[in-house]
Amino acid sequence: MGRKRQADESEAEAGDDVIRLRLLEGTRQHYNTMVSHFKRWLQANNPVHVVGETIMLPLPENVCKMYLSYVSVKRDKQGNELLPRTFNTASTVNGYKSAIKFLYKESSMEVSSEVDSTLSAFSDGYKRHVAQMKQNGTMSINEGKSPVSFSGFVFLAAKALGNVSVHNQYLNVHCFLLFSWNLMARAASVGSIRYDHISWNGDAMVVKFGLMKNDQEGKTCFPKHVFANPMNPTICPVLRYYIHLAVLVFTRGSRREGTSTLVFGANAKERFSAWLTKTCQVHRDEIVALGLSVEDLGTHSFRKGVATAITNTPGGPPMTSVWLRAGWSLGNVQGRYIFSGTGGDQFVGRCAAGIRQFN
């Protein structure tokens, strides 16, 4: 009887682990951080709603509204407003709204219709408030990181290739950069590539992802075709990948192809981000001369940059093919009427590689 009970408990725990997968662990941690912030605010402003370390649910709708109003303003670590007064983006406030709903769900409680209506109304109104601030100049017109231009991409690729002073630390930065651009993928997705995700189809290197941030079930993770650029070795992803393999063989003495080992090793995204930040600071004047802002460049700039460059190429690939490669939603028609084909993705891949489209 004891063994059966132990087996039942083990199966229940396994079931709980599966249910937890409805959210990425990083997303869960992000929400938990926001909930902790919410709890500290309640303890300071509405302590009646916190007992010990637990937020007492349900919460009045006016308390939720007051909190969203509080987090809409940028503050220092002590909670004081920054001067001059500046506001957070609509996506930031929407994140706190989602964290409140996450709190209810984790407590197995339904959000009341009043609270849900208040949260949605505040979010909708704040989006218009942000649009008005952008129009009158009190908030920057751009949100998030800016797209890097093709010339900026080539410049950074050259700097990564010539980075010999810290060669051991940034061994795979150049290859990581080229993959980020050519795959039109997030840095986290590039960092998750394993050797058995890569294969060949004709003259194309094919990379397959099991899932992406906006597709946790892998329904739209279509194969992505990557092409060589023999005219410009500095930005040739295929050449750099095999140089990367050769270096690993000579330095680690093992064959990596056909294994499930990570191509770029652990913490690749963080290492690439650190290199990018340092490089942008060192070459600030040159980057500004290219029409780019150092503060607005980040790992996401390459994904935005290649999509922008390709969709603005006269006679280039259909925009639908670009969206499918990037993993962006096409609404209800996707999965019903529009599917990814190798021809469209190959066209996008050749343009991303910098190959003239009629070659």
N, C-alpha and C positions, 0 to 999 in steps of 0.2 A: 504493500500500500504506500509505503514511504517513497519507493522508487517511482511509482506512478505520479505521486504528487510532485516530486522533484522534476519529472519529465514535463508535467503540465506547466509548472512554473517556468521551466526553460523555454517551452514553446510560446508561452505568453510574453516572455521577455523578447524573444525573437520577433514576435508580432509587433511589439512596441517599437523595436528598432526599424522595422519596415515602415511603420506609420510615420516615424520621425523623418524618413526620407522625402516626405512631401515638401520639405524645405531643405535647401542647402545648409550645411553646417555653418558656413560663413554668414549666411543670411540669418540663421537662428542666433548666432552670437551677436550680430549687429542689432537685431531686435531686442535681445536681452540687455545690451548696453543702453539702448533707448529706454527700456522699461525701468532700468536702474536709475536713469536720469529722471524719469517721471516720478519714481518713488521719492527721490530726494526733494523734488519740487513739492510733492504733496506733504512731506514731513515738515517743510518750511512754511507752506502756505495753507494747507488743508490737512493738518495732522490727524483729524478725526477719521480719515479714510485709510490710515495705515496703522496696523496693529503688529507690533514687533517688527518683523521684516516683510510682512505680507500686506499687499494692497487689497483692501476690502472691496469686493465687487458685489453688486453693480455700482457704477459711479454715476453721479448726476450729470446730465448733459452739459450744464453750465461749467462744471469743473473741467471737463474735456475741452470745451471751447476756450476757457481761460488758458489752459496749458498750450494749446496750439497757437494761441496769440502770443504766448511767452516765447515759444521756440521759433516763431517767425522772425524774431529780431536776433541779430548776431550778438554774442556776448563773450566775455572772457571766462577763464576757468572759475572765477568766483561768482559768475552769474550776472555781472554788471554789464550794462549795454556799452557797446563800443561807440566811441565818438569820432567823427559824426555818426549819427544813427544809420545803420545799414541793415538790410533785410536779407534773409536766407532765400534761396531759390524755392520755387514751387515744388520741385522734386524732393527737396529736403523736408519741407513741411509734410508732404504726402507720406514720406517715410515714417514720421512720427505718428501720423494717423494710422498707418498700417501696423505700427508697433502696439498701439492701443487695442486694435482688433486681435493681434497676436496674443496679447495678454489674456483676453477673454477666451480665446480658443484653447490656450494652454491650461486654462482653469476649467475647461469643459462647460463654459457658460455661453449662452447666446447673447449677442449684442442687441439691446433693446432697439425698437424701431426709432425711438426718439433720439437716442445717442447716435445711431447709424445715420439718421437724417442730418443731425447736427454736424457730424464729421464730414459728410459728403458736401453739405452746403458750405462749410468753412473752406474746404479744399477748392471747390469751384470758384468761390468768391476770391480766394487768395490768388488763383491763377490770373484772374482779371486784374487784380491789384498789381501783380508783378508785371503784366503787360503794360499797364498804365505807367509804372515807374520806368520801364524800359523806354517808353515813348517820350517821357519828359526828361530823361537823362539822369534820373536818380539811381538807376541800376544799370549795370553793364548789359549791353544788348546780347552778348554771348553767354551761354551757360556751358559749363564743363570745359574739356580741353578742346583746343582748336585743331582742325585738320592740318597735317603737314603737307606741303606741296611736294610734287615729284622732285623738284630741284633740291628741296630740303631733305628729302629721303636719300637722294644720291650723296649729298654732302655728309650726312650722318653715317651712311654706309662706308664712305671713304675714311672717316674718322675712326670707325670701329675696326676697319681693316688695318689701319696704321697704328693701332693701339698696342705698342710693344712694351711700354714702361710697366704695365700691370698685366702682362700677358697671361699669367697663371690664374689671376682672379677673374679676368673677363675673357677666358678662352673661347667661349661659344657665343659671345655677344653679337658678333657680326652675323652668324648663322641665324640666331634668334630674331634679329632685326629683319633679315630678308624673309624669313618665314612669316613674321607678323604682317608684313606688307603684302606678300604674295597670297597668303591664305585668307587675308581680310578677316583675321580672327583676333579675339581678345588675347591679351598677354597670358592670362590664366589658361586659356585653351591651348596656346602654343606650348606653354610649359608642361602641359599634360600629355604631349605627343610621345608615344612609345614607338620603338623600332618596328613592332609588328603592325603598327597603324599605317606604315608606308609601303607602297608597292609600285609596280610599273605597269603602264598600259600604253604601248606604242612608244611615242617620244615624250610621254608625260609621266612625271612622278605623281602618284596619286596618294593623297593623305585622307584618311577617314577618321572622324571623331565619333566616339560613342555617345556623347552628349555635349551640349553647350549650355551656357548660362540661361538663355531664353528658350531652351528646348531640353528640359531635364529628362524627357522620355526618349530622346533621340529620333523623333519622328521625321525631322527635316535635316538630319545630319547626312547630307548627300556627299559623295566623294568629291574632293577638290583637286583639280588638275594643276600641277605646277610645272612650268617650262623653263628650260635653260635660256640664257641670253648670251650667245657666243660673241656678240659685238661689244658687250660691256661686262667683263668678268667681275667688276666691283659689285654689281648688283645681281649676279647670277646665283640664284638659290641652289641649283643643282650642283654646280661646281663647289660652292661653299659647304654643302652638306657632305660631300664625299671627302673634302679636305678635313672636315670635322671628324668623320669616321676614321680617316687615316691617322690623325693625331691621337685619337683614343686607342687605336690598335698599338701604336708605338709607345705610348705612355702607360697604358694599362695592360697591354699584352693579351687582349681578349677580343674575339669577334662579337660585335654587337647586333648585327643585322639578324632579323628573324627571332629576336627575343622580346620580352615584354618590358625591358629596361627603358627608363625615361631617356629620351634623346638628349635633353639638356640638363639632366641631373635635378637634384632637389633645390628648391627655392630659386628656380631659374627666373621667375617673374620679378622677384625682389632684387636679384643681382642685375638684371637688365634695367630695371627702374633706377637703381643706384647709379649705374653707368650713364644712363641718359641724363639724369639730373646733373651729374658732375660735368659731363661733356658740354651740356648747354651753358653751364656757368662759365666754363673755361673759354668757350668760343662764342660768347654772348654777342659781340659786335658783328661777327660773320653771320650769325643766325638772324639778327635784326636786319642786316643788309639783304637777306633773302625774303624779307617781308613777314617774318615770323616773330612771335613774342615768346621769350624764354619761359615766362611764368605760365603761359597757356599751353605749353607742350608737355605731353605725358605719354604713357604707353598706349593710350587709346587714340592718340593723334594719328597713328599709322593706319589703323582700321578706318577712321574717318577720312584720312587723306587719300588712300587708294580708291575708296568708293567715290569720293568727290572727283578725283582725277579721271576715272574711267567713265563715269556718267556724263562728264562734260567733254568727252572726246567726240568730235564730229565723226559720224559713221561708225561709232563704237558699238559695243554690245547692247542689246536691249536692257532697259533698266530692270526689267523683271529678273533677268539672269544675274545681274549684280546683287539684287536683293536676296535672291535664293542662295547665292554664294556666301553672303554676309550673315545669313540666317535670320533676316528680318521678316516679320509677318506680312503676308499679303491679304490678310483678312479672311473672310469665310470662303473665298474662292480657292485658297491654297488647300491642297489635299483633296479638292473636289474637281477642279477644272484645270489647275496649273501645277505642273510637276517639273522637277529638274531633269534636264537631259544633258548628255555628255557634250553635245555640240555647243550649247550656250555657255556651259562652264569652261570649256576649253577656250572659247573666244575671250572670256573674262580673264582666264589664266594667262593667255598670251599678252593681253594688254597690261596686266599687272606686272609681268616680267619685263616690261619696257620694250617689247618687240613691236616693230611697226606693223600695223594691223593688216596690211596687204602683202606682207612678206610670206 
